[in-house]
Every structure is written in structure tokens, then in C-alpha cells.
Amino acid sequence: MHTPDQRGAVSGASDERPLKPALKRGWRRRCPNCGSGPLLSGYLKVADHCPVCGQEFSHQRADDGPAYLTILIVGHLMAPLIHVLYAQLRLEPLVMASILTVICVALCLYLLPRIKGAFIGLQWARRMHGFGGPNGSVES
């Protein structure tokens, strides 16, 4: 088994890829391989490859998963807030709707690119969707 290089990048096809660092790097929107290069080239646009270590990202398949998970998390965070605003503070409906809309949009905008990065980190760590060995093959 090969050891990670000075940047923490894993180079060999048969090297073990630890999940936790890959998820953390993805959450920070950094390359799951080296942790230095940017994972996203825009708000949600995935870069073709890492400019630091050369890891290819073009075959990632995050698709709708990050959006579903973001909705699930934001919904669970908003439910108690809705209860507090409605039942205990008794705010006017327009004020409550304004507050909830701003909080909901802000949470979604914050979480979505980070969750997408974590999804790509998960795929990389588990060698899914072309993140396997050379030419997208998965090593046993």
C-alpha cells in the first residue's frame, strides 16, 4: 500500500481511501484527493479536474442527492423554528413568512454546495462512478 504524499493526496489505484477526510475535504469544497485544489469552479459547477493533483472530477454523479439532503436538513431545522414563531411569539403572518423565507433561503444557499462537495468526496472515497482505478475500473 502506498502512503499519501506531502499534500495528503492518494495516488495509487489500490490505496485505501479514508472516508472521513474525503467528506471533510468535500464539505470544504476542496479536492477529496489532495485537499488543496478547488472542487467547484462555480457555485455548484464541478471542476473538470483538480489543478493541484490532477484528480478527474468529470465523471462524478452527485445529481439530485445533494438537493434532496439539503431539503431534508433545512426542513428539519425549520420545523421547530416555525413552531416557536407561530405558537410562542405569535408573530403576524407576513412578518413570520418574511423571516422564515430569508432563513430558509440562506440555509439552502449555505448548505447546498457543501453537501454536494461531501457527496463527491463520498463517491471518491468509495471509488464510485469512475473514481476507481485507471480508466474508471474498480479494484477488488
DSSP file (Angstrom, degrees, kcal/mol; ACC not computed):
  #  RESIDUE AA STRUCTURE BP1 BP2  ACC     N-H-->O    O-->H-N    N-H-->O    O-->H-N    TCO  KAPPA ALPHA  PHI   PSI    X-CA   Y-CA   Z-CA
    1    1 A M              0   0    0      0, 0.0     2,-0.2     0, 0.0    14,-0.1   0.000 360.0 360.0 360.0 136.6    0.0    0.0    0.0
    2    2 A H        -     0   0    0      1,-0.0    14,-0.2     3,-0.0     3,-0.0  -0.484 360.0-127.2 -83.3 155.4    1.3    3.4   -0.9
    3    3 A T        -     0   0    0     -2,-0.2     8,-0.2     1,-0.1     9,-0.1  -0.735  33.0 -94.3 -99.7 154.3    1.4    6.3    1.6
    4    4 A P        -     0   0    0      0, 0.0     6,-0.2     0, 0.0    -1,-0.1  -0.316  42.8-118.8 -63.0 149.2   -0.1    9.7    0.9
    5    5 A D    >   -     0   0    0      4,-2.1     3,-1.8     1,-0.1    -3,-0.0  -0.054  43.9 -76.3 -77.1-172.2    2.3   12.3   -0.5
    6    6 A Q  T 3  S+     0   0    0      1,-0.3    -1,-0.1     2,-0.1     0, 0.0   0.779 133.5  51.1 -61.9 -28.5    3.1   15.6    1.3
    7    7 A R  T 3  S-     0   0    0      2,-0.1    -1,-0.3    46,-0.0     3,-0.1   0.559 119.6-108.7 -83.0  -7.6   -0.2   17.2    0.3
    8    8 A G    <   +     0   0    0     -3,-1.8     2,-0.2     1,-0.3    -2,-0.1   0.531  69.2 150.5  89.6   7.7   -2.1   14.2    1.6
    9    9 A A        -     0   0    0     25,-0.1    -4,-2.1    -6,-0.1     2,-0.5  -0.495  42.2-139.4 -77.5 143.2   -3.0   13.0   -1.9
   10   10 A V        +     0   0    0     23,-0.3    -1,-0.0    -6,-0.2    -7,-0.0  -0.903  25.1 173.4-102.0 125.3   -3.5    9.3   -2.5
   11   11 A S        +     0   0    0     -2,-0.5    -1,-0.1    -8,-0.2     2,-0.1   0.826  44.1  83.5-106.7 -36.0   -2.0    8.3   -5.8
   12   12 A G  S >  S-     0   0    0      1,-0.1     3,-0.7    -9,-0.1    -2,-0.0  -0.348  70.7-131.7 -76.8 152.7   -2.2    4.5   -6.3
   13   13 A A  T 3  S+     0   0    0      1,-0.2   126,-0.3    -2,-0.1    -1,-0.1   0.774 107.6  45.8 -72.3 -26.0   -5.3    2.7   -7.6
   14   14 A S  T 3  S+     0   0    0      2,-0.1    -1,-0.2   126,-0.0     3,-0.1   0.418  85.7 120.3 -98.4   2.4   -5.2    0.1   -4.8
   15   15 A D  S <  S-     0   0    0     -3,-0.7     2,-0.3     1,-0.1   -12,-0.1  -0.332  71.1-109.0 -66.1 146.4   -4.6    2.6   -2.0
   16   16 A E        -     0   0    0    -14,-0.2    -1,-0.1     1,-0.0    -4,-0.1  -0.568  27.4-150.5 -73.4 138.2   -7.2    2.8    0.8
   17   17 A R        -     0   0    0    108,-0.3     2,-0.1    -2,-0.3    -1,-0.0  -0.918  12.4-138.1-114.0 106.0   -9.2    6.0    0.7
   18   18 A P     >  -     0   0    0      0, 0.0     4,-1.0     0, 0.0   108,-0.1  -0.385   5.4-147.5 -67.3 138.3  -10.4    7.0    4.1
   19   19 A L  H  > S+     0   0    0      2,-0.2     4,-2.6     1,-0.2     5,-0.2   0.924  87.3  57.1 -73.5 -47.1  -14.0    8.3    4.2
   20   20 A K  H  > S+     0   0    0      1,-0.2     4,-2.4     2,-0.2     5,-0.2   0.911 108.8  44.3 -59.6 -48.4  -13.8   10.9    6.9
   21   21 A P  H  > S+     0   0    0      0, 0.0     4,-2.7     0, 0.0    -1,-0.2   0.889 113.4  52.9 -63.1 -35.5  -11.1   13.1    5.4
   22   22 A A  H  X S+     0   0    0     -4,-1.0     4,-2.3     2,-0.2    -2,-0.2   0.908 110.7  46.6 -65.0 -41.1  -12.7   12.8    2.0
   23   23 A L  H  X S+     0   0    0     -4,-2.6     4,-2.6     2,-0.2    -1,-0.2   0.906 113.4  48.8 -66.3 -41.5  -16.1   14.0    3.4
   24   24 A K  H  X S+     0   0    0     -4,-2.4     4,-1.9    -5,-0.2    -2,-0.2   0.923 112.8  47.2 -64.4 -44.0  -14.4   16.9    5.3
   25   25 A R  H  <>S+     0   0    0     -4,-2.7     5,-3.0     1,-0.2    -2,-0.2   0.910 113.1  49.1 -64.4 -41.2  -12.5   18.0    2.2
   26   26 A G  H ><5S+     0   0    0     -4,-2.3     3,-1.7     3,-0.2    92,-0.4   0.911 108.1  53.7 -63.0 -42.4  -15.7   17.8    0.1
   27   27 A W  H 3<5S+     0   0    0     -4,-2.6    -1,-0.2    90,-0.3    -2,-0.2   0.870 108.7  49.5 -59.5 -37.2  -17.6   19.8    2.7
   28   28 A R  T 3<5S-     0   0    0     -4,-1.9    -1,-0.3    -5,-0.2    -2,-0.2   0.429 119.1-116.5 -80.9   2.0  -14.9   22.5    2.5
   29   29 A R  T < 5S+     0   0    0     -3,-1.7    10,-2.0     1,-0.3    11,-0.6   0.868  72.5 131.5  63.6  40.3  -15.3   22.3   -1.3
   30   30 A R  B   <S-A   38   0A   0     -5,-3.0    -1,-0.3     8,-0.3    -2,-0.1  -0.801  70.6 -77.5-116.9 160.6  -11.7   21.1   -1.8
   31   31 A C     >  -     0   0    0      6,-2.8     4,-1.8    -2,-0.3     8,-0.1  -0.347  34.8-143.0 -56.4 128.2  -10.4   18.2   -3.8
   32   32 A P  T  4 S+     0   0    0      0, 0.0    -1,-0.2     0, 0.0    -7,-0.1   0.715  97.1  53.2 -68.8 -18.3  -11.0   14.9   -1.9
   33   33 A N  T  4 S+     0   0    0    -24,-0.1   -23,-0.3    -8,-0.1    -2,-0.0   0.948 130.2   6.2 -80.7 -52.9   -7.7   13.6   -3.1
   34   34 A C  T  4 S-     0   0    0    -25,-0.2   -25,-0.1     3,-0.1    -1,-0.0   0.690  81.7-137.6-107.9 -22.9   -5.3   16.3   -2.0
   35   35 A G  S  < S+     0   0    0     -4,-1.8   -27,-0.1     2,-0.1   -26,-0.0   0.493  85.2  81.5  78.4   2.6   -7.4   18.8    0.0
   36   36 A S  S    S+     0   0    0     -6,-0.1    -1,-0.1     2,-0.1   -29,-0.0   0.837  71.2  70.7-106.3 -47.9   -5.8   21.7   -1.7
   37   37 A G  S    S-     0   0    0      1,-0.1    -6,-2.8    -7,-0.1     2,-0.2  -0.323  89.3 -97.1 -75.2 155.2   -7.4   22.3   -5.1
   38   38 A P  B     -A   30   0A   0      0, 0.0    -8,-0.3     0, 0.0    -1,-0.1  -0.482  23.5-161.1 -72.1 140.0  -10.9   23.6   -5.6
   39   39 A L  S    S+     0   0    0    -10,-2.0     8,-2.4    -2,-0.2     2,-0.4   0.811  77.4  49.8 -86.0 -35.5  -13.6   21.1   -6.2
   40   40 A L  B     -B   46   0B   0    -11,-0.6     6,-0.3     6,-0.3    -1,-0.1  -0.856  57.0-165.9-109.8 140.3  -16.1   23.5   -7.6
   41   41 A S  S    S+     0   0    0      4,-2.9     2,-0.2    -2,-0.4     5,-0.2   0.527  82.4   6.4 -97.8  -8.2  -15.5   26.0  -10.4
   42   42 A G  S    S-     0   0    0      3,-1.3     5,-0.1     5,-0.0    -2,-0.0  -0.707 109.0 -61.6-147.1-161.8  -18.7   27.9   -9.7
   43   43 A Y  S    S-     0   0    0     -2,-0.2    -3,-0.0     1,-0.2    -1,-0.0   0.949 130.8  -8.8 -59.9 -49.6  -21.4   27.9   -7.1
   44   44 A L  S    S+     0   0    0      2,-0.1     2,-0.5    72,-0.0    -1,-0.2   0.366 105.4 115.7-126.3  -0.2  -22.5   24.3   -8.0
   45   45 A K        -     0   0    0      1,-0.0    -4,-2.9    -5,-0.0    -3,-1.3  -0.617  60.9-136.9 -78.1 121.6  -20.4   23.7  -11.1
   46   46 A V  B     -B   40   0B   0     -2,-0.5    -6,-0.3    -6,-0.3    -7,-0.1  -0.613  20.2-117.0 -80.2 134.5  -17.9   20.9  -10.5
   47   47 A A        -     0   0    0     -8,-2.4     3,-0.1    -2,-0.3    10,-0.1  -0.322  17.0-125.3 -64.8 152.2  -14.4   21.5  -11.9
   48   48 A D  S    S-     0   0    0      1,-0.2     9,-3.0     9,-0.1    10,-1.2   0.872  85.7 -13.9 -66.9 -37.2  -13.2   19.1  -14.6
   49   49 A H  B    S-C   56   0C   0      7,-0.3     7,-0.2     8,-0.2    -1,-0.2  -0.972  78.0 -89.2-157.8 165.5  -10.1   18.2  -12.6
   50   50 A C     >  -     0   0    0      5,-2.2     4,-1.6    -2,-0.3   -11,-0.1  -0.717  26.7-150.5 -82.0 126.4   -8.0   19.4   -9.6
   51   51 A P  T  4 S+     0   0    0      0, 0.0    -1,-0.1     0, 0.0     0, 0.0   0.694  93.7  48.3 -70.5 -16.3   -5.4   21.9  -10.7
   52   52 A V  T  4 S+     0   0    0    -14,-0.1    -2,-0.0     3,-0.1     0, 0.0   0.930 130.7  10.2 -88.1 -53.2   -3.1   20.7   -7.9
   53   53 A C  T  4 S-     0   0    0      2,-0.1    -1,-0.0   -46,-0.0   -46,-0.0   0.559  93.9-121.2-108.2 -10.1   -3.1   16.9   -8.1
   54   54 A G     <  +     0   0    0     -4,-1.6     2,-0.1     1,-0.2     0, 0.0   0.539  48.6 164.9  84.5   6.5   -4.8   16.3  -11.4
   55   55 A Q        -     0   0    0     -6,-0.1    -5,-2.2     1,-0.1     2,-0.3  -0.382  36.8-125.6 -60.1 129.3   -7.7   14.2  -10.0
   56   56 A E  B     +C   49   0C   0     -7,-0.2    -7,-0.3     1,-0.1    -8,-0.1  -0.590  33.4 171.7 -77.8 135.4  -10.5   14.0  -12.6
   57   57 A F    >   +     0   0    0     -9,-3.0     3,-1.9    -2,-0.3    -8,-0.2   0.396  52.4  98.8-117.8  -3.9  -14.0   15.1  -11.4
   58   58 A S  T 3  S+     0   0    0    -10,-1.2    -9,-0.1     1,-0.3   -10,-0.1   0.718  81.6  53.4 -64.0 -20.6  -15.8   15.0  -14.8
   59   59 A H  T 3  S+     0   0    0    -11,-0.2    -1,-0.3    71,-0.1    72,-0.1   0.360  78.1 125.4 -97.0   6.6  -17.3   11.5  -14.0
   60   60 A Q    <   -     0   0    0     -3,-1.9     3,-0.1    70,-0.1    69,-0.1  -0.292  44.7-159.5 -63.4 151.3  -18.9   12.4  -10.7
   61   61 A R        +     0   0    0      1,-0.1     3,-0.1    58,-0.1    -1,-0.1  -0.448  38.8 139.2-131.8  59.3  -22.6   11.7  -10.3
   62   62 A A    >   +     0   0    0      1,-0.1     3,-1.5     2,-0.1    -1,-0.1   0.877  30.3 150.7 -70.5 -36.2  -23.9   13.8   -7.4
   63   63 A D  T 3  S-     0   0    0      1,-0.2     4,-0.3     2,-0.1    -1,-0.1  -0.092  71.4 -17.6  46.9-125.8  -27.0   14.7   -9.4
   64   64 A D  T 3> S+     0   0    0      1,-0.2     4,-2.3     2,-0.1    -1,-0.2   0.524 111.9  93.4 -92.2  -7.0  -30.1   15.3   -7.2
   65   65 A G  H <> S+     0   0    0     -3,-1.5     4,-2.5     1,-0.2     5,-0.2   0.911  85.0  48.8 -54.5 -49.7  -28.8   13.8   -4.0
   66   66 A P  H  > S+     0   0    0      0, 0.0     4,-2.4     0, 0.0    -1,-0.2   0.885 111.4  50.5 -60.9 -37.2  -27.4   17.0   -2.5
   67   67 A A  H  > S+     0   0    0     -4,-0.3     4,-2.4     2,-0.2    -2,-0.2   0.921 111.3  48.0 -66.3 -43.0  -30.6   18.9   -3.2
   68   68 A Y  H  X S+     0   0    0     -4,-2.3     4,-2.2     1,-0.2    -1,-0.2   0.925 113.9  46.5 -62.9 -44.2  -32.7   16.2   -1.5
   69   69 A L  H  X S+     0   0    0     -4,-2.5     4,-2.6    -5,-0.2     5,-0.2   0.884 111.0  52.5 -67.2 -37.6  -30.5   16.1    1.5
   70   70 A T  H  X S+     0   0    0     -4,-2.4     4,-2.9    -5,-0.2     5,-0.3   0.931 110.2  48.0 -61.6 -45.9  -30.4   19.9    1.7
   71   71 A I  H  X S+     0   0    0     -4,-2.4     4,-2.5     1,-0.2    -2,-0.2   0.906 111.9  50.6 -61.0 -41.9  -34.2   20.0    1.7
   72   72 A L  H  X S+     0   0    0     -4,-2.2     4,-1.9     2,-0.2    -2,-0.2   0.933 114.4  42.9 -62.0 -47.4  -34.4   17.3    4.4
   73   73 A I  H  X S+     0   0    0     -4,-2.6     4,-2.0     2,-0.2     5,-0.2   0.944 116.0  46.8 -66.1 -48.8  -31.9   19.1    6.7
   74   74 A V  H  X S+     0   0    0     -4,-2.9     4,-2.5     1,-0.2     5,-0.2   0.902 111.3  52.7 -62.6 -40.7  -33.4   22.6    6.2
   75   75 A G  H  X S+     0   0    0     -4,-2.5     4,-1.7    -5,-0.3    -1,-0.2   0.902 110.4  47.3 -60.4 -41.6  -36.9   21.2    6.7
   76   76 A H  H  < S+     0   0    0     -4,-1.9    -1,-0.2     1,-0.2    -2,-0.2   0.808 114.4  46.9 -72.2 -28.7  -35.9   19.6   10.0
   77   77 A L  H  X S+     0   0    0     -4,-2.0     4,-0.8     1,-0.1    -2,-0.2   0.836 113.4  48.7 -77.4 -32.9  -34.2   22.8   11.1
   78   78 A M  H  X S+     0   0    0     -4,-2.5     4,-2.9    -5,-0.2     5,-0.2   0.806  95.2  72.7 -78.3 -29.8  -37.1   25.0   10.1
   79   79 A A  H  X S+     0   0    0     -4,-1.7     4,-2.0     1,-0.2    -1,-0.2   0.919 100.8  41.8 -56.8 -50.3  -39.9   22.9   11.8
   80   80 A P  H  > S+     0   0    0      0, 0.0     4,-2.5     0, 0.0    -1,-0.2   0.883 114.6  53.2 -65.0 -34.3  -39.0   23.8   15.4
   81   81 A L  H  X S+     0   0    0     -4,-0.8     4,-2.8     2,-0.2     5,-0.2   0.911 107.6  50.3 -65.0 -41.9  -38.5   27.5   14.3
   82   82 A I  H  X S+     0   0    0     -4,-2.9     4,-2.4     1,-0.2     5,-0.3   0.918 110.7  50.6 -60.4 -43.0  -41.9   27.6   12.7
   83   83 A H  H  X>S+     0   0    0     -4,-2.0     4,-2.9    -5,-0.2     5,-0.7   0.929 112.0  46.2 -61.6 -46.1  -43.4   26.2   15.9
   84   84 A V  I  X>S+     0   0    0     -4,-2.5     5,-2.1     1,-0.2     4,-1.3   0.936 115.1  46.3 -63.5 -46.7  -41.7   28.8   18.1
   85   85 A L  I  <5S+     0   0    0     -4,-2.8     6,-1.5     3,-0.2     5,-0.4   0.879 122.4  35.7 -64.5 -37.4  -42.6   31.7   15.8
   86   86 A Y  I  <5S+     0   0    0     -4,-2.4     4,-0.2    -5,-0.2    -2,-0.2   0.944 126.5  31.3 -83.2 -50.5  -46.2   30.6   15.5
   87   87 A A  I  <5S+     0   0    0     -4,-2.9    -3,-0.2    -5,-0.3    -2,-0.1   0.867 130.9  24.4 -82.6 -37.2  -47.1   29.2   18.9
   88   88 A Q  I  <<S+     0   0    0     -4,-1.3    -3,-0.2    -5,-0.7    -4,-0.1   0.863 129.0  34.1-101.0 -40.5  -45.0   31.2   21.3
   89   89 A L  S   <S-     0   0    0     -5,-2.1    -3,-0.2     2,-0.0    -4,-0.2   0.718  83.0-152.3 -89.6 -20.9  -44.2   34.5   19.7
   90   90 A R        -     0   0    0     -5,-0.4    -4,-0.2    -6,-0.3    -5,-0.1   0.909  24.9-176.3  49.4  52.8  -47.5   34.9   17.8
   91   91 A L        -     0   0    0     -6,-1.5    -1,-0.1     1,-0.1    -2,-0.0  -0.332  34.7 -89.4 -73.7 158.8  -46.0   37.0   15.1
   92   92 A E     >  -     0   0    0      1,-0.1     4,-2.8    -2,-0.1     5,-0.2  -0.397  39.4-116.9 -63.1 146.2  -48.0   38.5   12.3
   93   93 A P  H  > S+     0   0    0      0, 0.0     4,-2.6     0, 0.0     5,-0.2   0.872 113.4  49.2 -57.2 -40.2  -48.3   36.1    9.3
   94   94 A L  H  > S+     0   0    0      2,-0.2     4,-2.1     1,-0.2     5,-0.1   0.896 113.0  46.7 -68.5 -38.9  -46.4   38.4    6.9
   95   95 A V  H  > S+     0   0    0      2,-0.2     4,-2.5     1,-0.2     5,-0.2   0.929 114.0  48.3 -65.7 -45.3  -43.6   39.0    9.4
   96   96 A M  H  X S+     0   0    0     -4,-2.8     4,-2.6     1,-0.2     5,-0.2   0.916 111.7  49.3 -62.7 -43.6  -43.3   35.3   10.1
   97   97 A A  H  X S+     0   0    0     -4,-2.6     4,-2.2    -5,-0.2    -1,-0.2   0.894 111.6  49.8 -63.2 -39.8  -43.3   34.4    6.4
   98   98 A S  H  X S+     0   0    0     -4,-2.1     4,-2.1     2,-0.2    -2,-0.2   0.935 113.0  45.5 -64.4 -46.8  -40.6   37.0    5.7
   99   99 A I  H  X S+     0   0    0     -4,-2.5     4,-2.3     1,-0.2     5,-0.2   0.938 115.0  47.0 -62.2 -48.0  -38.4   35.8    8.5
  100  100 A L  H  X S+     0   0    0     -4,-2.6     4,-2.6     1,-0.2     5,-0.2   0.870 110.5  52.7 -64.9 -37.2  -38.8   32.1    7.5
  101  101 A T  H  X S+     0   0    0     -4,-2.2     4,-2.5    -5,-0.2     5,-0.2   0.936 110.8  46.3 -64.1 -46.3  -38.2   32.8    3.8
  102  102 A V  H  X S+     0   0    0     -4,-2.1     4,-2.4     2,-0.2    -2,-0.2   0.927 115.6  45.7 -62.9 -45.2  -34.9   34.6    4.5
  103  103 A I  H  X S+     0   0    0     -4,-2.3     4,-2.6     2,-0.2     5,-0.2   0.919 113.7  49.1 -64.9 -43.6  -33.7   31.9    6.9
  104  104 A C  H  X S+     0   0    0     -4,-2.6     4,-2.3    -5,-0.2    -2,-0.2   0.928 113.7  45.0 -63.0 -46.8  -34.7   29.0    4.6
  105  105 A V  H  X S+     0   0    0     -4,-2.5     4,-2.7    -5,-0.2     5,-0.2   0.918 113.4  50.6 -64.4 -43.5  -33.1   30.6    1.5
  106  106 A A  H  X S+     0   0    0     -4,-2.4     4,-2.0    -5,-0.2    -2,-0.2   0.922 111.4  47.9 -62.1 -44.3  -29.9   31.4    3.5
  107  107 A L  H  X S+     0   0    0     -4,-2.6     4,-2.9     2,-0.2     5,-0.3   0.921 112.9  48.2 -62.1 -44.0  -29.6   27.9    4.9
  108  108 A C  H  X S+     0   0    0     -4,-2.3     4,-2.4     1,-0.2    -2,-0.2   0.923 111.7  49.0 -63.1 -44.4  -30.2   26.3    1.4
  109  109 A L  H  < S+     0   0    0     -4,-2.7    -1,-0.2     1,-0.2    -2,-0.2   0.845 115.9  44.5 -65.4 -33.1  -27.6   28.6   -0.2
  110  110 A Y  H  X S+     0   0    0     -4,-2.0     4,-0.6    -5,-0.2    -2,-0.2   0.928 119.8  38.5 -74.5 -46.2  -25.1   27.8    2.5
  111  111 A L  H  X S+     0   0    0     -4,-2.9     4,-2.9    -5,-0.2     5,-0.3   0.857  99.7  71.6 -77.7 -37.1  -25.6   24.0    2.7
  112  112 A L  H  X S+     0   0    0     -4,-2.4     4,-2.2    -5,-0.3     5,-0.2   0.886 101.2  40.8 -56.2 -51.5  -26.1   23.0   -1.0
  113  113 A P  H  > S+     0   0    0      0, 0.0     4,-2.0     0, 0.0    -1,-0.2   0.857 117.1  50.8 -67.2 -30.3  -22.5   23.4   -2.3
  114  114 A R  H  X S+     0   0    0     -4,-0.6     4,-2.1    -3,-0.2   -85,-0.2   0.907 111.3  46.5 -71.1 -41.6  -21.1   21.9    0.9
  115  115 A I  H  X S+     0   0    0     -4,-2.9     4,-2.4     2,-0.2    -1,-0.2   0.882 111.0  53.2 -67.5 -37.1  -23.3   18.9    0.7
  116  116 A K  H  X S+     0   0    0     -4,-2.2     4,-2.2    -5,-0.3    -2,-0.2   0.924 109.1  49.4 -62.5 -43.0  -22.6   18.5   -3.0
  117  117 A G  H  X S+     0   0    0     -4,-2.0     4,-2.4     1,-0.2   -90,-0.3   0.899 110.3  50.4 -60.9 -41.1  -18.8   18.5   -2.2
  118  118 A A  H  X S+     0   0    0     -4,-2.1     4,-2.4   -92,-0.4    -1,-0.2   0.881 108.2  53.1 -65.5 -37.8  -19.4   15.9    0.5
  119  119 A F  H  X S+     0   0    0     -4,-2.4     4,-2.4     2,-0.2    -2,-0.2   0.923 110.7  46.4 -61.1 -44.2  -21.3   13.7   -1.9
  120  120 A I  H  X S+     0   0    0     -4,-2.2     4,-2.5     1,-0.2    -2,-0.2   0.891 111.0  52.8 -66.9 -38.5  -18.4   13.9   -4.4
  121  121 A G  H  X S+     0   0    0     -4,-2.4     4,-2.6     2,-0.2    -2,-0.2   0.894 109.0  50.1 -61.3 -40.1  -16.0   13.1   -1.5
  122  122 A L  H  X S+     0   0    0     -4,-2.4     4,-2.1     2,-0.2    -2,-0.2   0.926 110.8  48.7 -62.7 -45.9  -18.1   10.1   -0.6
  123  123 A Q  H  <>S+     0   0    0     -4,-2.4     5,-2.8     1,-0.2     4,-0.3   0.906 113.2  47.7 -61.4 -41.6  -18.0    8.9   -4.3
  124  124 A W  H ><5S+     0   0    0     -4,-2.5     3,-1.1     3,-0.2    -2,-0.2   0.934 112.3  48.3 -64.8 -46.6  -14.2    9.4   -4.4
  125  125 A A  H 3<5S+     0   0    0     -4,-2.6  -108,-0.3     1,-0.3    -1,-0.2   0.840 116.9  42.2 -65.2 -33.9  -13.6    7.6   -1.1
  126  126 A R  T 3<5S-     0   0    0     -4,-2.1    -1,-0.3    -5,-0.2    -2,-0.2   0.326 110.3-121.2 -95.8   7.1  -15.8    4.6   -2.1
  127  127 A R  T < 5 +     0   0    0     -3,-1.1     3,-0.3    -4,-0.3     5,-0.3   0.877  56.4 160.5  56.7  42.6  -14.4    4.5   -5.7
  128  128 A M    > < +     0   0    0     -5,-2.8     3,-1.3     1,-0.2    -1,-0.2  -0.631  49.1   8.7 -93.6 152.3  -17.9    5.0   -7.2
  129  129 A H  T 3  S-     0   0    0      1,-0.3    -1,-0.2    -2,-0.2    -2,-0.1   0.852 138.8 -34.1  52.9  50.3  -18.8    6.3  -10.7
  130  130 A G  T 3  S+     0   0    0      6,-0.4     6,-0.3    -3,-0.3    -1,-0.3   0.423 109.7 109.8  91.1  -2.5  -15.4    6.2  -12.3
  131  131 A F    <   +     0   0    0     -3,-1.3    -4,-0.2    -8,-0.2    -3,-0.2   0.285  60.8  94.8 -86.3  12.2  -13.3    7.2   -9.2
  132  132 A G  S    S-     0   0    0     -5,-0.3     6,-0.3     4,-0.3     5,-0.2   0.481  88.9 -43.1 -74.8-138.9  -11.9    3.7   -9.2
  133  133 A G  S >  S-     0   0    0      4,-5.7     3,-1.5     1,-0.2    -1,-0.1   0.174  95.1 -33.0 -77.1-160.3   -8.7    2.6  -10.7
  134  134 A P  G >  S+     0   0    0      0, 0.0     3,-1.6     0, 0.0    -1,-0.2  -0.292 132.7  11.7 -59.4 141.6   -7.3    3.5  -14.1
  135  135 A N  G 3  S-     0   0    0      1,-0.3    -2,-0.1    -3,-0.1    -4,-0.1   0.737 133.1 -66.1  60.8  25.7  -10.0    4.1  -16.8
  136  136 A G  G <  S+     0   0    0     -3,-1.5    -6,-0.4    -6,-0.3    -1,-0.3   0.539  92.1 148.4  80.4   5.8  -12.7    4.0  -14.1
  137  137 A S    <   -     0   0    0     -3,-1.6    -4,-5.7    -5,-0.2     2,-0.5  -0.466  45.1-128.7 -75.5 148.5  -12.2    0.4  -13.2
  138  138 A V        -     0   0    0     -6,-0.3     2,-0.2    -2,-0.1    -1,-0.1  -0.854  18.0-135.9-100.5 128.0  -12.9   -0.6   -9.6
  139  139 A E              0   0    0     -2,-0.5  -125,-0.0  -126,-0.3     0, 0.0  -0.568 360.0 360.0 -81.6 144.5  -10.2   -2.5   -7.8
  140  140 A S              0   0    0     -2,-0.2    -1,-0.1     0, 0.0  -126,-0.0   0.416 360.0 360.0 -93.3 360.0  -11.2   -5.5   -5.7
